[in-house]
Amino acid sequence: MIIGVPKEIKNNENRVGLTPDAAYAFVQAGHEVRIESDAGVGSFFTNEEYVEKGATIVSSAKEAWDVDMVVKVKEPLKEEFDFFKEDQIIFTYFHLAPEVDLTKALIDKKVTAIAYETIVDRFGGLPLLQPMSEVAGRMATQVAVENLSAIKGGRGILLAGVPGVDRGKVTIIGGGNAGTNAAKIAVGLGARVTILDLNPHRLRELDELFGDSVQTLMSTPMNIKKEVESSDVVIGSVLIPGAKAPVLVTEEMIKNMGDGSVVVDIAIDQGGNFETSDRITTHDDPTYVKHGVIHYTVANMPGAVPRTSTIALTNATLQYGLQIANLGAEEAAKRNAGLKEGFNVYKGHVTYKAVAEAQDLEYVEIDSLI
């Protein structure tokens, strides 16, 4: 199989689909790997490193896309739709639920779209979403701290406080991977931390993990309202695999927060957890202010720490990518039920139910097509 790795074109997206070592694994398995020139430079991988590992450097995006399987990091943008071709496999993060134009392009071109974020492991976890959730969660607290400073327009609060002065309050909605990692950093900085989640079992796990360093609460509308309105920082981290993220924080709650408070919407690439997350921002211009509250809604947060993110992501994706390349997409899906869950669009049909429901499209079981 011919594998292509184009350079990412999303704003400040410096990650790359394969590290040189990962490219070597494909080459050793008998596949050809084409890397667009300088695709890895943002993650500090040189063209020479890829060549040393047996990959071929190609000079244009068109050449990197003219392959059997494209391995990327972020969803294709409109500028890339013309590169799609029938039966081509694209293996990347898609987050299709809010992406109507992209979904239509994949359907029209009969692309096989295999999404990192909906692949499951034998425990029911999301192994390819987890590493980036960990990065985004840890970054969420960092960017909140930065934007709380008065020089950024924030409330001028030090989360750790000092003797005789209250510590800052951080509320995290969602106790999954991203939320847990956000809490780890917030606790480490000395903040008062509350985590809300719907799952009583998860709340018990968080209580055992953090002890009295955090307060855990059931994620009810009343609890969300009370905690949000009294917080200096609110981090939204609730995702439903393949579906639009639930809106849990209303505009009225945001209006009742103090001026200069900060919200970080980790779920923005699937629509967001805040009613006021009405735009996706970029690393060039990451925030906006609404009702006096600073909103951070960057959809590719891990792109700001590309070296760490690329290595962590490739560590997780490589085994699945090799299965697809070695066996073909259909046979790989038949042998690996968790990988089969990654099929979002196949042969002109939407094959992931949450995406079909989000866009009011017909859903077709993947098992009926392979």
Beta strands, then each sheet from edge to edge (+ up, - down):
strand 1: 2-5
strand 2: 32-36
strand 3: 56-58
strand 4: 69-71
strand 5: 89-92
strand 6: 112-115
strand 7: 169-173
strand 8: 192-197
strand 9: 214-218
strand 10: 233-236
strand 11: 262-265
strand 12: 287-290
strand 13: 293-296
strand 14: 343-346
strand 15: 349-350
sheet 1: 3+ 2+ 1+ 4+ 5+ 6+ 14- 15+
sheet 2: 9+ 8+ 7+ 10+ 11+ 13+ 12-
end
